[in-house]
Amino acid sequence: MKKRKALACLLALGILAGAAGCGQSAQNGDTAAEDTQSAETDAAETAETETAEADTDAAGTRLITDSEGREVEIPEKVESIVCLNVGALRYTCYMQAQDLVIGVEDYEKEQSISRGYNYVNFELFQDLPVVGNNGEHYPEEIISADPDVIVMSAYDDSDADSLQEKTGIPVVVVPGSDSMMDEGAYETFRVMGELYGREDRAQELIDYMDSIKEDLETRTADVAEEDKLTAYVAGVSYKGAHGFEGTEAGYGPFAAINAKNLADETGQTGPFDIDPEQVLAWDPDVIFVDFNGLDLVNEDYASNPEYYEQLTAVQEGRVYSQISFRSSASNLDTALADTYYAASVLYPEQFADVDPEEKAAEIFEMLLGENFYEDLKANGYEFRQITIGE
């Protein structure tokens, strides 16, 4: 901004000086001198005004400490950003700051129902310039977009200092999150609230997460372990789609409701493939299937129905859906909706007053400003009982 004003000032001085010179050749000396003096006075006043504005702009900055402890100088008011790495744009949308975005990574150029923030804001993103691709950053395109700040999640390995040096644009790092309501999510909201000047929105989201945690804990904490149904989740997405063997220890929706997740007994962490014979040995009371893996589960059923028909949950119709929430890391909105649906199945008495579809609508409205559950339904993603092999 300062450079643009300085250039405008110099251009104004040149034009006025040229005009004064032309006037001298056409009029007598006294008149020409008066015109020249007037022009020079006006130019000087303009220069002083522009310089004062430029100095004000230079002073109109503030310091922010990002999630890596870096102290970054940013404009007093951030009016434009680009988001890099998984999660930065998602959480920016949760912050209702998508209007600041002037460049996106290439995978945001295609609308995806699996990423709610992309789906409901696609009209804003579809025509924006591409400034990166899955952790790879395009410095020249970022410079061309000319954002006030680059917002980068720490989810992928990236050198914020190097990118800041290459572009001359401040880079602010946020943690991002591949979980649901971990400290990374809280810290991302706090940093973004300060960065965007939207601290009230950040606090609203933090308070909402706290209220959900309290609600889920209050309803489930006192249920005795021996009274809990055992649960297994299949078809969990990670680095692509997986079939019945794809499960997850510490599965977010189960962990939030103190569910008895059989995968936790393996000593594993995160998503992994399990031996199907182990699932048969466990014979879980309830099975959930991630829609992203449902086709693979059904294909396996077609060639091996005998295996599935041995499972009590399959025999008795206790197989239920989970809407896929892991797409370019976890989508907090869908994961929370899945949590309440799983809770309604595993704890029918404790969650008797909760309609999972109404709760999903509330969550989507809070985080994304729009309830897109009916669109999910139209695309085959909904809370329902599943018949394996259908």
N, C-alpha and C positions, 0 to 999 in steps of 0.2 A: 504493500500500500504506500509506504513512504517513497519507494523508488518511483512508483507511478505518478505521485504528486510532484516529485522533483522534476521528472521529465515534462510534465504538463507545464510547470513553472518556466522551465527553460524555453519551451516551445512558445509560450505566451510572450516572453521577453524578445525572442527572435522576430516574431510577427510584428510586434509593436515597433521595434527598432527599424524594421524594413519599411513599415508604413510611414514612420517619421522621415526616413531618407527620401522616399518618393515625394513627400509633401514639400521638402526643401527645394527640389528641382522644379516645382510647379508654382511656388509662391515666392514673395519677396523675403529677404533675410530675416526681418523682425518677426513676421508671421510664422516662418518656418521654425525659428528658434523657440517661439512660444509653444508651437505644436509639439516640437521635440521634447521640450521640458515637461509638458503635460503628459505626453506618452510615457516618458521615463518615470514620472511621478506615479502614474497609474500602475506601471509595470512593477515598480518598487513596492507599492502597497500590496499588489497581488502576490509578489514574491514573499513578502513578510507574512501575509495571511496563510499562504500555502505552507511556508516553513513552520509557522506556529502549529498548523494542523498536523503536519508530519511529526513534529516534536511531541504533540499530544498523543498521536498514534503510537510512537515509540515508547512513551511512558505508560500506555494503556495495556500493560501486560501484567501477568501474575505468575507465581510459581506454584506448581503442583507436584506432589510426591507420588509417583506411580507405585504399582505393586512390587516392583523390583527395587524399590528404594531410590530410584533415580529422581533427581530434582529437575523438573522440566519447565522451561519458560513458555507460557502459552498466552494467547490474546486474552484480554480481560473478559471479552465475550466471544465465545467460540460459535461461529456461524456456519462452518462447513467442515466436514470430516470425510475421510475414507477409512474403512474398517478392514483389517487384515487378519488372517488366521481364523481358524474355527472358533466360533462363539462370539467374536467381537460384534458382528452385525446383529446376531440373535439377541444379545443382551442390550444392545442399543435400541432395538425395537421394543423390548420389554420396558425400557426407559422412556418410551414414546418420543424418541429423538431421531426417528427415521427420516424426518424432514431435513436433517442436517447432512445426510449422506449424499455425496456427489460422485462417488466411484465405488464399484463393487468388484469382488472376485468373480471369475468367469462362470463358476457353477451356479451363481445367483441369477444368471441370465435365462435360466429355464425354470418355470414355475413348478414347485414340488409340494404336493399335499403332505408329504412326510416331514416337512419343515414348516410349521405353522407360520413363523415370522415371515418366511419367503412367500408363502401362499397368499397371505392377506395383504402383503405390501408389494406384490409383484409389479403393479402398475407404476410404482415409484422407482423400481429398480431396473426394469427391462430395457430402458434406453440409456442408462448411465454408462460411462466408459469403464472398461475393464482395467483394473489396476493390480491384479494378482491372480494366482491360480494355485490353490491347495498348498499354501505355505511358500510358494515362489512369488516374489514381489517384483513389480515392474517400475523401477525408479523414474524412468522417463515419462511414463504415463501418469504417475502420481504427480510429478512436477507440472505436467500439462493440465491436470485437473485442478491443481492449485488449492488444496484444502488448507484450512487454518491449522488442523492437527491430524496426524495419523494415529488411529487407535488400533493397537495390536494386542491380540490375546497371547498369553504365554503358553497356549496349548501346543503349538508347534515350536521347535527350536528356531529362533530368529534373533539376529543381532540388532536390537533397537538403535544402539548408538551408531552402528554402521549405516543403517538406513537413514537416520537423521542427518548424518554427515553427507551422504550422497545427495539427498534431496533438499537440504536446508530447511526442512519442515519439522517442527517438534513431533516426537513420537512418544505417546503415552501408552504404557503397557498395563493391561488388566489381567487377572488370573484366568478368567473364563472358568468353565466347569464341565466335566463329563459325568457329573453325578446329578443329584436333585437339589438338595438344600444344604450343601456343604459350605465350608467357610469361603471357598473360592467364589461361590455365587454371591454370598453376602459382600465380600470385598469388592467384587466387580461392580455391584450396585453402588457401593460407597464411593469408589473412585470415579465412576461415571457421573454420579450425582454432582460431585465437585467439578468435574471437567465440563459438563454441559450446563452448569448452573441450574440443575434441577434436583436439588437436595430433597425437596418435598416429595418428589416422585420416588426417589431412592428409598426414603424412609417409609413411604406407603408400601413399597414392594417388600422391604424387610419386615415390616409389621405383618404383612399378609402371610409371608412364609412362617413367621413365628406363630401366627394364629393357626395355621394348618398343622404345624408340628404339635402344638398343644392339643388340638382337637383329636389328632390321630393317637397321640400318646394317652390322652385321657380315656379314650374309648377302648384301648387294647392293653394297656399296661397291667391291668389286674386280672387278665385272663390267664388261668393256670396253664402251664405247658402241656399237661396231660389232657387238657380240654381243647387244645388247638388241633385243627386239621393239618395234616402234612401236605405240603405243596411242592410241585415241580413245574418250572417254566421251560418250555421247549421252543425251538425255532428262533432263539435270540440272535439278533443281528450283531455281528462284529467283523469288520473287514470283509463284508459281504454277507450273503444269506446262508443260514445253516438250517439243517433239518431237525428231527426230533432229538438228536444228540447235542444240539447247541443250547447250552444253558448258562447260568451265571450265579456264582457265589456272591453274596452281598447284593443281590438284585434290588435296586433302589425301591421300587414299589413294595416289595416284601419287607425290606429292612425298616421302612418308615412305619409299618403297622405291626412290627414284632412278630411277623409270620414265621412259621416253622418251615424254612426253606431247606429242602433236603440237600441241595447242592452245597450248603454251608458245612455239611458234615464231611466233605472231602478234604478240607484243608486248603483248597484252591482259593484264589481270589479273582474277581472279575469274570468275564465270559470265557468259556472253554467248551471243548467237546468231551462228553462223558461216554463211557461204555454203556450202550443201551441195556445190557444185561444188569447193570447196577440199578437202573430205573425199575426194571422188572422185579429185582430183589426188594427194592424199597416199596413198591406198589403204592404210590402216593394216593392220598384220599382225593386230592383235586389236582388236575393238570390244567395249566394255562398254556396257550400257544400264541406266540408273536405272529401277527399276520404276515410279516416279511418272510417267515419260514414255512408258512402253512402249505404252500404249493409243494415244497420238498417233502413235507410230512405226508401229504396225500399221495405223492408219487411212491414213497416208500411203503405206504399202506397197501397200495395196489399190488406190489410185488411180495409183500410180507404181511398179510392181514392177520396171520396167526399170532404174531408177536403182540400186536396192539390189542387183540381180543382177549389176551390174558390179563390185561390191566383192569383192575376193578373200576377205576374212574371212567374208563372207556365203556365198560359193560353197563355201568349205572348212569351214564350221561352226565358225569361231572367234569366235563372238559369245557373251558371257557377261553375267551379271547383276551389278548392284550394288543392294543393299538401300538404299532411300531413307533417308538420314541427316539431310537438312536439312528439319526441320519446326520452325518457330519457332526458327530458327538451327540450328547443327549439334549433333547428338547424338553426343557423344564415343564412347559405347559402340558404336553401330552403325557409326560411321565406322572405328573400329579393327578391327572384325570384317570390314568391306569391304576394308580394307587387306591383311589376311592372305589373303583370298580372291583379290584381284587379284594378290598376290605369288605365290600357288600357280599361277596361270595364266601369268604373265609370266616367272617364274623356277622352272620345275618342278624343276630339279635342286637348287637352293639351298633349296627349301622342301619337298622330298620327304618329310620327316619330320613335316610339319605337316598335320593334318586340319583344314580350315577350320571345320567345324561344331564340333569339339571346342574349337578356339581361341575361337570365338564364345562357347561356353558358359563358358569360363574368364573371358573379358572381362566378360560379363554378370553373372556371379557376383561378380566383384571390384567392379564399379562399382555394380551395382544390388541385389546380394544375391540375385538370382534369375535362372536361365537361362530366358529366354522364347523361345528359338530355335524350338521346336516350335510355339509360338503364331504366330510370324511365318510359319512354313511354312504353317500352316493358313489364314492370311490371304493366301496367294499370294506371300509374300516369302521367297525362299530362294536359296542359292548354286547356280546351275545353268547349263548351256548354254542359250542362247536361239535359237529359230528365228524370225526376224523374219517377221511376217505370220501367225503361228500363231493 
